Amino acid sequence: MTENALSKIEDGLIKDERGEISIPNGKRYLINEFDHLKNISIRWSIDRITIVGKLNDNVLYHLENGDIVNIDFEMLMRLNEDNGYLEAVSSRSWVLRDKWRENIAFIEILKYKGGYGRIDFNPNTIAPFLHDSMKNFIHDLFLNPHFSRADVACDIFNIDDNFISQYRVMEPIKFSPIYGRSGALETAYFGSSSSEKQVRMYNKLLEQTKKGKIVPMEIGSWWRVELQLRRAKATEWYDVVVDSLKNFASPHFFGPEVSTIDKLCCIALVENHHEWANLSRNYKRKLKDIMKSEAENNDLTIHMLASFIESASDLKKELDTWLLGIDVSEKDNYYID
């Protein structure tokens, strides 16, 4: 919605104490997001990666006397245990820490897939000087690696908490909210944790504050929308993110053309996804069309989608480099239809 359009709508109308507006037909309509988006900034990143591959049984290892020998993956791990960086967690898994003792990666030999292993890490927590060594480590130890998980994160800065917390993934999927003592939403999960795609939306500023992290003063609020993609969805990340954003909106921002009953049904279905099964096929289609139309015309969603398309090339490059040149996506040119 443009500023001029917003002004025309506001002329002659009266807002109540909740920010809602009385319109001639007696319905209530909450003005869309324009006023809430004036100062926001959006940043996309890769938040977590899991790489799986066949373990290399011929790793070159430099002995203290200068000799070079061939060893397998497990022997390499054993030789480097308790060196200050690598710690054994079990007989088949290890934690890699940096010099500040922060956990930067989890490595394990897969129990149910002989000869294969995986490494799980957050690229944002690895200091720049460790990036190349980590990439070399992956390249040396894994043969034909591929992603089994990739989390794509959207950080939204300086947006009103009460405003963003109304947003939902408007699909017939499980919704699991977590509220704080004040009753305010702190975290929301959309979808099952065992599924190939789960979306998490949470108050990142609150999380950082609880951890004692220092947040720059200019950040008044900070929310993260994170898509946790597993298995096939990890390599299809671009299309999955675009499709998910096309369904990300607030059920409270429907226009006056949507009937009160349809609006209430949409809100109820987002909160209780299992009720979709009790609707007729035609009514399901109608409500899905209403929800999709809202998402496609939602100001915040449009901002997020535009910024994602702009950032997609950089995200792809980062993912590619972790596999050292192996393409993780069939898309060479990004587009949106």
N, C-alpha and C positions, 0 to 999 in steps of 0.2 A: 504494500500500500504506500503511495507517495505521500509527501507532506501536504501537498495541495489537496489531495483527496481526503486526507485526515481532517484538514481544516473545514472543508465543506460539510463533512459529516457532523463535526462537532458544533457547527453554527446552529444556534437555536435549540440545542439539546442540553439536557441537564444530567450531569454525572452524580451518582449517589456516593455514599461513603466508601463503597467497595470499588469504585472506578467504573461501574457499569453505567450504561446510558439508557434512558427511557426513549423509545421511539414510538411514533404515532399509533402503531397497531397494538401497543401494550406489551410487546415482547421485550426481553432484556438482551442486550448485545454488548459484549465486552470488546472495546476497540482493539484492533489488531496491534501488532508488536512494534510499530514504528518508534514510539517514544522509548522503548526498552533497548533499542539497538543502536542508539546514537554513539555510544562510546565503546562498544565491544570490539574485541579483536579475537581472531580465530587462528589456531595453529594446529597443524596435523603432524603426526609422527608415528613411527613404529615403536610400540611399547614393549612387546615381548615376542620372542622368536623361539621356536623349537625346530631343530634340524635333526633329521634322522638319516642314517646312511650305513652302508656296510663298513665295518671297521677294517682299517688297514693293518694287515699282519706283517708288513715290511716297513716299519718306521726306522729311519736312520737316527741312531742315538749316539751322542758324543760322550765318551767316557772321560774321566778326569785325566787319564794318562795320554789323551789325545787320540786314542783309537776310536774308530767308528764301527758300530755293530748294528745289525738288523734285529729289531725286537717287535713284538706285537703290541696291540693297544693296551691290553691288560697289564703287561709287563711295564710299559711306559708309565701307567698310572701308579703301579706299585713302587717304582723307583723314585717317583716324585712325591709320594705321600709324605706329609709332615715336613715339607720343605719351607713352610711359612706361607704358601699359597694354596696348596692342594691338600684337602683333608678328606679322609675316608669317612663315609657315612654308613656304608655297609660293605659287604664283600664284593658288591657289584656297582657301587655308586660313590661319587665324590662331589665335594663342593669346592669350587674355585673361588678364592678370595683375593682382594687387592691388598695393597700394603697398609690400608687402614682397617683391614679385617672385614670389609664389607663383602657380603655374598654377591658375586657377580655372575656365577653360572653354576648349573647343576648338570653333572655328567653321569651317565649310567650305561651299563651293558644291558640290553633288553633281554628279559628273562624268557619271553615266549617267541622270540625271533632270533634264532641262533646266528651269531656272527654280526649282529647289528647293534648299534648303539644310538644314543641321542644326547643332544646338548640343549639346554634350555636357559635362556638369558634375556635380560632387558638391555638392549643396545644403548638406552639413554643413561644407564648407570655405569657404563664402561667409559672411563676417562679416555680422551682422544689418543693419548700415547699408548693405550692398550688395544685400540681397535685393530691395528695392523697385525699385532702378535696373535690376537684372538682369531682373526681371519686366516692367518697362516696355520694356526692350530687346527682349525676346522678343515682346511684344505689338505693338510698332511694326514689327518687321522680318519677322515670319512671318504669313502669311495662312492661316487654317484649320490651325493647328498640331496635331500629334498626337504621342503617345509612340511611339517605335520601340524604346525600352529603358527599363526601370525596375528598379532593384536594390532589393530589400526586405531589410533587414538586421536580424538578431536578435543583440544583444550579451548574453552570459551571463557574469555576474561572480561570482567566488568559488566556482567549481566545480572539483573536483579534475581536474587535467590527464589523469591516467591513466583517470579515469572517463569524461569527455566524449569522449576520443579513441577510445573503443570504438564510438561511435555511427555509424550509416550510414543512407543513404537506401535502404531495403530494397525496391528495385524492380530489374527487369532492365535496368539502365543501366550505362554505363561507369563504373568506379571508378579514379581516378588519385591515389594517395597520394604525398606527399613527406615523407620522414623526415629528421630532423636527424642529426648525427654520433653522438648518444647512442642512436639508434634510435627515439626518440620521434616520434610523428606531429606534424608542424607544419602541414601543409595537406592537404586532401583535396578533389578535384573529383568530382562525381557528374553524369554526363551529358557530352555533347560540347560543345565551345566554339562549335560552329557551329549547335547546336540552339536552339530557342526558349526552352528552360529549362535552366539549369545551376545546380547548387547547389555552393557552396564553403563548406567549414568550415575555419577556421584559427585558430591561436593568435595572437590580436590583441595580447596583452600582449608576446609575443616580437617581433612585427613592430614595435610601437611602440618597444620597447627598442633594437632594431637601428637604428632611425631616429634614436635619440638623443632621443626624446620623453620628457617628464616625465609619469609616471603617478602619480596620487594613491596615497599609502601604503596606504590602506584597501583598494585593489584587489589581492587576492592572486593572482587569476588572471582572465583575460579571453579568452573565446572568441567568435568571431563565426560565425554560420550565415547565409550570404548567398545569396539567390535572385536570380540574374541572368536577367531576363525580357526577351525580345526579341519584336518584331513583335506578333502577336496576343496573346501571353502577357502583354505589358506592360499592355494594357488589361484583361486578365482577372486581374489580380494577386491579387485577394482569393481567388477560387476556387482559383487555382494554389497560393497559400501554404497554404491549408487542406488541400488534397489532398496537398501535399508533406509537411506535418507529420503527416498520418495514416500516412505511411510512414517516419517518422524514428524510429529506435529502435536499441537495441543487440542484436545477435544473441547476445550472451552472457548475456542476462537471461531466457531462456525458463524457464518453470516446469517442475516435475518431470513434468507430464503430457505434455510433448513428448519423444518418444523420442530417444535419442542419435543415431541415424542421421538423423532429420529435422533435428535441431539442427545437426549437422555439415554436412548438405547446404545448409541456409540460410546458414551462415557461408561455405561455399565459393562459393555462388552470388553472394553479395554481392561477394566478391573477384574472381570470374570470371564476369561476366554472360553471356558468350558460351555458357556451358554450359547455359543455359536451353533452348537449341534442341535439346539432346540428351535432354530429359526427355519423358515421355509427357504428354498433355494433362491427364489426371486427377491425375498427381503434381504437375504445375505448379500446378494449382488448389489442391491440398492445401497446398503449401508457401506459396503466396501468402496463403492464408487464415491460416496459422500466423503469418506475418510481420505481416500486418495486425492480427491479434488482439494480438500483442505490442506493436505501436505504439499501439493504441487503449488499452491498459492500462498503458502505460509512464509512470511518474511525471513524468519530465522533459518528455516530449512533451505530457502533459496540461497542465503548467505553461506551456509555450511556447504552446500553442494558446489557452489561456484569456487569456494576456496579449496575444496577437495580436488576438483578438476585441475585447478592451477597448481596444486602441490603434488599431483599424482606422478609426474615424471620424476621428481626428486625421491618420492617414496619408492618407486620402482627401482631406481638406481641403487638406493641403499639396500633393498632386499637382494638385488642381483649381486652386489659386491660381497655379501655374506656367503654366497655360493661361488664367489670368484669367477664371475662371467657367465654362470649358468642362468638362463632366462627363467624367471618364475612366472611369467605371464605370456600368453599368446598375443597380447595386444601390443602393437608398436605405436599406434596413434590412439589417443584418448578422445572420446567423444561422448555426447549425451543426446539421446533422442527423446 
